[in-house]
Amino acid sequence: MAILIKSDSEIEIMRQANAIVANAHEAVAKAIRVGVSTYELDRIAEDFIRSQNATPSFLGYGGFPASICTSVNEAVVHGIPSKHQIIENGDVLSVDIGAYFNGYHGDAARSYAVGQASEDAIKLIEVTKASFFEGIRYAKPGAHLHEISAAIQNYVEAHGFSVVRDLVGHGIGKDLHEEPQIPNYKPIGRGPKLQKGMVLAIEPMVNAGRYNVRTLSDDWTVVTLDGSLSAHYENTILITDTGYELLTILNQGECNDKN
């Protein structure tokens, strides 16, 4: 399938969809604490998304049973919120949120160190986030997609961690997952050339140990094969005339880099 270039009117709707995602993350972040259930975080996100005349992108997607993904410690992605999963002191919690608004999707993920987390856990989260910003230094017209991929991998591995190979980022628009696939490691070839109007969900998934993963018996939750901690950081970006626009960051002070 071809990579879809978004029109100005489509981009404006996507700005709104992604702003809803960003604000939903802020609502969830305020509620993260020791003793909260991942089910409660799911409820908070869904209530906010629906209050904005949007719907959760993930709910029912491929049969997924919740509105957000909550992945704890060795869980990489696609963790299913539960009343029985209570966040504990020192946990690494990754939250992935999508919103569907006026026919278009937004998507972003964040990882949090809960309570008194270890230095290693905090470093893992910080490196995962920073690797995203290292990658998008190459997000501009004329650059090639795999320049982003290589920059993410190089940064992560230079800090002693590994990038997951079995899961990738993606294009996004009317469909939650569109072309192109966006690896967080350098595959063979340069990848497609970036063009103004591309909208991409770039999402490093980083393990403290080896990059190998497996899927649990719930058919959704992906965990590290060696039981090591994992972190996830994602934003939806727009390729502009000269670089990129971050669609899922409202407070630019969060950025590690400037466009």
C-alpha positions as a LaTeX table, in Angstrom:
\begin{tabular}{lrrr}
\hline
Residue & $x$ (\AA) & $y$ (\AA) & $z$ (\AA) \\
\hline
Met1 & 0.00 & 0.00 & 0.00 \\
Ala2 & 1.11 & 3.55 & $-0.71$ \\
Ile3 & 2.00 & 6.08 & 1.97 \\
Leu4 & $-0.91$ & 8.52 & 2.21 \\
Ile5 & $-0.13$ & 12.24 & 2.07 \\
Lys6 & $-2.58$ & 14.24 & 4.17 \\
Ser7 & $-4.30$ & 17.36 & 2.90 \\
Asp8 & $-4.42$ & 20.60 & 4.89 \\
Ser9 & $-8.00$ & 19.87 & 5.97 \\
Glu10 & $-7.07$ & 16.34 & 7.07 \\
Ile11 & $-4.09$ & 17.65 & 9.00 \\
Glu12 & $-6.27$ & 20.11 & 10.90 \\
Ile13 & $-8.57$ & 17.30 & 12.02 \\
Met14 & $-5.55$ & 15.22 & 13.00 \\
Arg15 & $-4.23$ & 18.09 & 15.10 \\
Gln16 & $-7.49$ & 17.97 & 17.03 \\
Ala17 & $-7.45$ & 14.16 & 17.36 \\
Asn18 & $-3.89$ & 14.23 & 18.65 \\
Ala19 & $-4.59$ & 17.09 & 21.05 \\
Ile20 & $-7.29$ & 14.89 & 22.58 \\
Val21 & $-4.70$ & 12.12 & 23.00 \\
Ala22 & $-2.23$ & 14.53 & 24.61 \\
Asn23 & $-4.82$ & 15.81 & 27.07 \\
Ala24 & $-5.97$ & 12.28 & 27.85 \\
His25 & $-2.37$ & 11.45 & 28.76 \\
Glu26 & $-2.27$ & 14.43 & 31.10 \\
Ala27 & $-5.47$ & 13.26 & 32.81 \\
Val28 & $-4.08$ & 9.75 & 33.25 \\
Ala29 & $-0.68$ & 10.98 & 34.46 \\
Lys30 & $-2.32$ & 12.94 & 37.28 \\
Ala31 & $-3.96$ & 9.71 & 38.51 \\
Ile32 & $-0.89$ & 7.45 & 38.45 \\
Arg33 & 0.13 & 6.50 & 41.98 \\
Val34 & 0.88 & 3.47 & 44.10 \\
Gly35 & $-2.36$ & 1.58 & 44.72 \\
Val36 & $-4.31$ & 2.67 & 41.66 \\
Ser37 & $-5.62$ & $-0.05$ & 39.34 \\
Thr38 & $-4.91$ & 0.00 & 35.63 \\
Tyr39 & $-8.69$ & $-0.34$ & 35.16 \\
Glu40 & $-9.15$ & 3.04 & 36.85 \\
Leu41 & $-6.62$ & 4.62 & 34.49 \\
Asp42 & $-8.49$ & 3.13 & 31.55 \\
Arg43 & $-11.76$ & 4.60 & 32.84 \\
Ile44 & $-10.22$ & 8.05 & 33.24 \\
Ala45 & $-8.85$ & 8.02 & 29.69 \\
Glu46 & $-12.07$ & 6.76 & 28.13 \\
Asp47 & $-14.22$ & 9.28 & 29.99 \\
Phe48 & $-12.01$ & 12.14 & 28.85 \\
Ile49 & $-11.85$ & 10.98 & 25.22 \\
Arg50 & $-15.63$ & 10.63 & 25.03 \\
Ser51 & $-16.09$ & 14.05 & 26.64 \\
Gln52 & $-14.29$ & 15.48 & 23.59 \\
Asn53 & $-16.75$ & 13.88 & 21.15 \\
Ala54 & $-14.15$ & 11.29 & 20.23 \\
Thr55 & $-13.91$ & 7.54 & 20.79 \\
Pro56 & $-10.99$ & 5.38 & 22.01 \\
Ser57 & $-9.07$ & 4.08 & 19.00 \\
Phe58 & $-8.05$ & 0.85 & 20.70 \\
Leu59 & $-11.39$ & $-0.29$ & 22.12 \\
Gly60 & $-12.51$ & $-3.22$ & 19.98 \\
Tyr61 & $-9.58$ & $-2.83$ & 17.58 \\
Gly62 & $-8.85$ & $-6.38$ & 16.50 \\
Gly63 & $-10.89$ & $-7.41$ & 19.54 \\
Phe64 & $-8.84$ & $-5.45$ & 22.09 \\
Pro65 & $-11.05$ & $-5.27$ & 25.22 \\
Ala66 & $-10.04$ & $-1.89$ & 26.69 \\
Ser67 & $-9.66$ & 1.77 & 25.77 \\
Ile68 & $-5.94$ & 2.14 & 26.51 \\
Cys69 & $-2.93$ & $-0.14$ & 26.88 \\
Thr70 & $-1.27$ & $-0.34$ & 30.30 \\
Ser71 & 1.96 & $-2.31$ & 30.27 \\
Val72 & 3.80 & $-2.86$ & 33.55 \\
Asn73 & 7.48 & $-3.72$ & 34.11 \\
Glu74 & 8.38 & $-6.56$ & 31.71 \\
Ala75 & 5.30 & $-5.87$ & 29.58 \\
Val76 & 6.40 & $-4.02$ & 26.44 \\
Val77 & 3.05 & $-3.08$ & 24.88 \\
His78 & $-0.63$ & $-4.05$ & 24.62 \\
Gly79 & $-1.16$ & $-4.71$ & 28.33 \\
Ile80 & $-4.87$ & $-5.00$ & 29.15 \\
Pro81 & $-6.14$ & $-2.81$ & 32.02 \\
Ser82 & $-7.65$ & $-4.77$ & 34.91 \\
Lys83 & $-9.30$ & $-4.14$ & 38.27 \\
His84 & $-6.90$ & $-6.74$ & 39.64 \\
Gln85 & $-3.71$ & $-5.10$ & 38.40 \\
Ile86 & $-2.67$ & $-2.64$ & 41.10 \\
Ile87 & 0.30 & $-0.35$ & 40.50 \\
Glu88 & 3.06 & $-0.94$ & 43.04 \\
Asn89 & 5.96 & 1.12 & 44.30 \\
Gly90 & 8.87 & 0.99 & 41.86 \\
Asp91 & 6.84 & $-0.17$ & 38.85 \\
Val92 & 7.54 & 0.96 & 35.32 \\
Leu93 & 4.15 & 1.75 & 33.76 \\
Ser94 & 3.76 & 2.35 & 30.03 \\
Val95 & 0.48 & 3.91 & 28.87 \\
Asp96 & $-0.56$ & 3.94 & 25.20 \\
Ile97 & $-3.60$ & 6.04 & 24.19 \\
Gly98 & $-5.37$ & 6.51 & 20.87 \\
Ala99 & $-8.37$ & 8.68 & 19.99 \\
Tyr100 & $-10.60$ & 8.68 & 16.91 \\
Phe101 & $-12.07$ & 12.08 & 16.07 \\
Asn102 & $-14.04$ & 13.07 & 12.97 \\
Gly103 & $-12.69$ & 10.13 & 10.99 \\
Tyr104 & $-9.02$ & 10.34 & 11.99 \\
His105 & $-6.81$ & 8.81 & 14.68 \\
Gly106 & $-4.24$ & 10.18 & 17.10 \\
Asp107 & $-1.75$ & 8.00 & 19.01 \\
Ala108 & 0.89 & 8.47 & 21.72 \\
Ala109 & 2.55 & 6.52 & 24.53 \\
Arg110 & 4.38 & 7.47 & 27.72 \\
Ser111 & 6.27 & 5.52 & 30.40 \\
Tyr112 & 6.34 & 6.40 & 34.10 \\
Ala113 & 8.43 & 5.41 & 37.09 \\
Val114 & 5.98 & 4.91 & 39.95 \\
Gly115 & 7.00 & 5.83 & 43.47 \\
Gln116 & 10.59 & 5.03 & 44.42 \\
Ala117 & 11.77 & 3.35 & 41.23 \\
Ser118 & 15.31 & 2.10 & 40.76 \\
Glu119 & 17.97 & 4.19 & 39.03 \\
Asp120 & 18.07 & 1.58 & 36.27 \\
Ala121 & 14.32 & 1.91 & 35.70 \\
Ile122 & 14.51 & 5.69 & 35.58 \\
Lys123 & 17.43 & 5.56 & 33.15 \\
Leu124 & 15.52 & 3.14 & 30.90 \\
Ile125 & 12.54 & 5.51 & 30.72 \\
Glu126 & 14.74 & 8.54 & 30.07 \\
Val127 & 16.74 & 6.82 & 27.32 \\
Thr128 & 13.58 & 5.56 & 25.64 \\
Lys129 & 12.13 & 9.07 & 25.50 \\
Ala130 & 15.42 & 10.64 & 24.41 \\
Ser131 & 15.83 & 8.09 & 21.61 \\
Phe132 & 12.59 & 9.34 & 20.06 \\
Phe133 & 13.98 & 12.87 & 19.88 \\
Glu134 & 17.26 & 11.59 & 18.49 \\
Gly135 & 15.31 & 9.86 & 15.74 \\
Ile136 & 13.19 & 12.81 & 14.72 \\
Arg137 & 16.26 & 14.94 & 14.08 \\
Tyr138 & 16.01 & 13.25 & 10.69 \\
Ala139 & 12.27 & 13.88 & 10.23 \\
Lys140 & 12.23 & 16.30 & 7.32 \\
Pro141 & 11.41 & 16.27 & 3.61 \\
Gly142 & 14.08 & 14.54 & 1.56 \\
Ala143 & 15.45 & 12.45 & 4.40 \\
His144 & 14.88 & 8.71 & 4.40 \\
Leu145 & 12.74 & 6.91 & 6.94 \\
His146 & 15.45 & 4.53 & 8.09 \\
Glu147 & 17.65 & 7.45 & 9.12 \\
Ile148 & 15.15 & 7.88 & 11.95 \\
Ser149 & 15.30 & 4.14 & 12.68 \\
Ala150 & 19.11 & 4.06 & 12.78 \\
Ala151 & 19.35 & 7.09 & 15.06 \\
Ile152 & 16.97 & 5.49 & 17.57 \\
Gln153 & 18.89 & 2.22 & 17.60 \\
Asn154 & 22.29 & 3.88 & 17.88 \\
Tyr155 & 21.21 & 6.01 & 20.83 \\
Val156 & 19.55 & 3.15 & 22.69 \\
Glu157 & 22.43 & 0.72 & 22.23 \\
Ala158 & 25.00 & 3.37 & 23.18 \\
His159 & 23.28 & 3.46 & 26.58 \\
Gly160 & 23.34 & $-0.31$ & 27.07 \\
Phe161 & 19.74 & $-1.14$ & 26.18 \\
Ser162 & 18.10 & $-2.90$ & 23.21 \\
Val163 & 15.30 & $-1.98$ & 20.79 \\
Val164 & 12.47 & $-4.42$ & 20.17 \\
Arg165 & 12.59 & $-5.86$ & 16.64 \\
Asp166 & 9.17 & $-7.52$ & 16.45 \\
Leu167 & 7.12 & $-4.32$ & 16.84 \\
Val168 & 7.34 & $-1.08$ & 14.88 \\
Gly169 & 5.86 & 2.38 & 14.51 \\
His170 & 3.49 & 3.23 & 11.68 \\
Gly171 & 1.76 & 5.75 & 9.53 \\
Ile172 & $-1.57$ & 6.98 & 10.87 \\
Gly173 & $-4.67$ & 8.76 & 9.57 \\
Lys174 & $-8.11$ & 7.41 & 8.72 \\
Asp175 & $-6.72$ & 4.05 & 9.79 \\
Leu176 & $-4.90$ & 3.56 & 13.07 \\
His177 & $-2.13$ & 1.68 & 11.30 \\
Glu178 & $-1.13$ & 2.84 & 7.83 \\
Glu179 & 2.01 & 2.59 & 5.75 \\
Pro180 & 4.90 & 2.96 & 6.31 \\
Gln181 & 6.10 & 0.62 & 8.99 \\
Ile182 & 8.72 & 2.41 & 11.09 \\
Pro183 & 11.33 & 0.13 & 12.69 \\
Asn184 & 13.29 & 1.34 & 15.71 \\
Tyr185 & 16.42 & $-0.31$ & 14.30 \\
Lys186 & 18.24 & 0.05 & 10.98 \\
Pro187 & 16.95 & $-2.53$ & 8.50 \\
Ile188 & 18.43 & $-3.17$ & 5.06 \\
Gly189 & 17.87 & $-0.26$ & 2.72 \\
Arg190 & 17.19 & 3.43 & 3.24 \\
Gly191 & 13.41 & 3.26 & 3.43 \\
Pro192 & 11.02 & 5.65 & 1.69 \\
Lys193 & 11.85 & 9.32 & 1.29 \\
Leu194 & 9.94 & 11.56 & 3.67 \\
Gln195 & 7.51 & 14.07 & 2.17 \\
Lys196 & 5.50 & 17.01 & 3.45 \\
Gly197 & 2.08 & 15.81 & 4.61 \\
Met198 & 3.15 & 12.42 & 5.93 \\
Val199 & 1.84 & 11.70 & 9.43 \\
Leu200 & 3.84 & 9.14 & 11.40 \\
Ala201 & 3.55 & 7.47 & 14.80 \\
Ile202 & 7.14 & 6.92 & 15.90 \\
Glu203 & 7.43 & 4.74 & 19.00 \\
Pro204 & 10.66 & 3.36 & 20.43 \\
Met205 & 10.11 & 0.25 & 22.56 \\
Val206 & 13.24 & $-0.37$ & 24.60 \\
Asn207 & 14.24 & $-3.30$ & 26.80 \\
Ala208 & 16.72 & $-3.28$ & 29.66 \\
Gly209 & 17.87 & $-6.73$ & 28.59 \\
Arg210 & 17.72 & $-8.49$ & 25.23 \\
Tyr211 & 15.34 & $-7.37$ & 22.50 \\
Asn212 & 13.47 & $-10.70$ & 22.25 \\
Val213 & 9.78 & $-10.71$ & 23.19 \\
Arg214 & 6.83 & $-13.08$ & 23.45 \\
Thr215 & 3.05 & $-12.74$ & 23.66 \\
Leu216 & 1.17 & $-13.93$ & 26.74 \\
Ser217 & $-1.80$ & $-16.29$ & 26.68 \\
Asp218 & $-4.23$ & $-13.35$ & 26.61 \\
Asp219 & $-3.09$ & $-12.97$ & 22.97 \\
Trp220 & $-2.32$ & $-9.28$ & 23.52 \\
Thr221 & 0.29 & $-8.52$ & 26.15 \\
Val222 & 3.81 & $-8.56$ & 24.73 \\
Val223 & 6.54 & $-9.11$ & 27.34 \\
Thr224 & 10.32 & $-9.32$ & 27.31 \\
Leu225 & 11.51 & $-12.88$ & 26.86 \\
Asp226 & 14.13 & $-12.54$ & 29.58 \\
Gly227 & 11.82 & $-10.81$ & 32.09 \\
Ser228 & 13.74 & $-7.52$ & 31.95 \\
Leu229 & 12.05 & $-4.14$ & 32.25 \\
Ser230 & 10.73 & $-2.37$ & 29.16 \\
Ala231 & 9.67 & 1.20 & 28.34 \\
His232 & 7.69 & 2.78 & 25.50 \\
Tyr233 & 7.54 & 6.35 & 24.20 \\
Glu234 & 5.51 & 7.51 & 21.19 \\
Asn235 & 4.34 & 10.66 & 19.48 \\
Thr236 & 2.47 & 11.31 & 16.27 \\
Ile237 & 4.38 & 13.74 & 14.06 \\
Leu238 & 3.62 & 15.62 & 10.85 \\
Ile239 & 6.31 & 16.13 & 8.20 \\
Thr240 & 6.26 & 19.85 & 7.31 \\
Asp241 & 8.01 & 22.01 & 4.69 \\
Thr242 & 11.20 & 22.19 & 6.71 \\
Gly243 & 11.00 & 19.50 & 9.40 \\
Tyr244 & 8.30 & 18.16 & 11.65 \\
Glu245 & 5.43 & 19.16 & 13.91 \\
Leu246 & 4.78 & 17.23 & 17.12 \\
Leu247 & 1.04 & 16.63 & 17.22 \\
Thr248 & 0.80 & 14.87 & 20.58 \\
Ile249 & 2.82 & 17.29 & 22.70 \\
Leu250 & 0.95 & 20.36 & 23.90 \\
Asn251 & 3.64 & 21.62 & 26.26 \\
Gln252 & 6.75 & 22.09 & 24.17 \\
Gly253 & 8.77 & 22.23 & 27.38 \\
Glu254 & 8.45 & 18.43 & 27.43 \\
Cys255 & 10.61 & 18.18 & 24.32 \\
Asn256 & 14.22 & 17.12 & 24.46 \\
Asp257 & 14.79 & 18.77 & 21.10 \\
Lys258 & 13.53 & 21.72 & 19.14 \\
Asn259 & 12.28 & 21.71 & 15.58 \\
\hline
\end{tabular}
